[in-house]
Amino acid sequence: MAEIRVHQLHKAFADFTAVKDSSFTVKNGEFFCLLGPSGCGKTTTLRMIAGLELPTSGQIFLGDEDVTFKRASARDIAFVFQMFALYPHMTVRQNIAFPLVSQGLPRTEINRRVTQATATLQITALLDRSVSGLTSGDRQRVALGRAIVRQPLAFMMDEPLGALDAEFRELMCGELRALHDRLGATTVYVTHDQREAMSMADKIAIMNQGVVEQFGAPQDIYERPASVFVADFMGAPSMNFITLSAALTKGATTVKMGETSLQLPAVRDDISERPLLYGIRPEHVKLSDNAPFRAQVTGVEYLGNCQIVTLRTPAGGTLRAKLDVRVKALRDDQVGLTFDSSQVSLFDATSGRALSTARDDIAVSRSQNRGAIHG
């Protein structure tokens, strides 16, 4: 396996720029996700790493080798796609062995690798069956087996679970991560599904309009989003935003909204008078009878282990709270709201970028501790 380094990667198609000067490193043995909405540039980035698309500029390193302008056939990489691309007239054994037969490996080595891969994927009993009669889940395992037998430096996976139903996709997320851990494989995985990324990835790069908006561990991205886009894209329900305008001095821990003061982590720099967005995730919104910030309950969605309560506020617009099912909340109730100030994010409403607060110190400390544990 090998480390993958991407430096200032850029791809333009005539007047359209698909990827804009992206840089990141996928460490050896890491499970890395490129995450974002359709058209954000994540698949184009994957295809450039794989050699299926050549960049306009920038560099790609696979281990110590500069592979920027090498074709896919010259890179030791295996692919798994949403469409399984299996040969329907062949058996499972023949499909998995095909890349090894093409390489001209000895029959004994082919048999050894096929046996090992199918045992890992628990499909040994299917070896002599035609792939055309398999379920979609088993076909996905065959596609994974065909990639595994090559023993490549890295795996490239483009929406490999997209064709599966929701329940089976969740099961396969666990299996894919377990497979990754057994193989110790460097993996680049493309998805638009934040749950897939959050459940499997060691690191995530969130892309938007060709730009990497944020790169980091799933927990850090969720808890300390670098932009309004990231905060809104991650989480279900997504982050609440309250629009306000204020000037804040360094160290300020409250911000005025009309007659109400909202708590926030201490700001680290002076902030001039400007439009701001006060961001709080639904799980950090609580109901409190005596709180001065008031709202009306307009909807309650029961989800079994929690309830999502929709609230209309006079000055802050519509908010959502993720509450314990034992909390009493009925439509048209008038309630008070409190926010966990340690979990608040503050954004510049014009640029959409996060403003620096004491939460940054917590995130840095957590990352350092994680590095010490894994190191």
Secondary structure, DSSP 4 states (H G I P E B T S, - for coil): ---EEEEEEEEEETTEEEEEEEEEEE-TT-EEEEE-STTSSHHHHHHHHHTSS--SEEEEEETTEE-TT--GGGS-EEEEESS----TTSBHHHHHHHHHHHHT--HHHHHHHHHHHHHHHT-GGGTTSBGGGS-HHHHHHHHHHHHHTT--SEEEEESTTTTS-HHHHHHHHHHHHHHHHHHT-EEEEEES-HHHHHHH-SEEEEEETTEEEEEE-HHHHHHS-SBHHHHHHSSSS--EEEEEEEEE-TT--EEEETTEEEE-PPBSS-EEEEEEEEEE-GGGEEE-TT-SSEEEEEEEEE-SS-EEEEEEETTTEEEEEEE-TTS---TT-EEEEEE-GGG-EEEETTT-BBPPBTHHHHHHHHHHHHHHHH-
